[in-house]
Amino acid sequence: MKENESNLETQLCSGITVFDKNEFVESVIERGRSLDQIVNEARDDILYIESHSIRPAGSSDDVRLLRALVFFLISEVKVKPEDLSDDEFQILLPLAQHLVDRGHLNPDILELFGE
């Protein structure tokens, strides 16, 4: 492990220290990210997490969520990713609303969240 790196304080590409699903969503919304930027940040974080031999506990769940997010955002047919629990999917509601507000997603997508 590098001198300035620990398994508890890994700076991810999205600027988050130790991946947190809610923090990721809040961060991309606060920074006004577009759909393409969100997909790119998620992909960068996946690569970053997977490239480290020492990973924080739960990092495989983090990668699973990020992959499901990328799939959800880039697929033409919008459905709830099977890999996500209902609770995990609901975490993405503010992100979906953000992308609808910016005109990047059709408002009908919110129906998937029960909105």
Beta strands, then each sheet from edge to edge (+ up, - down):
end
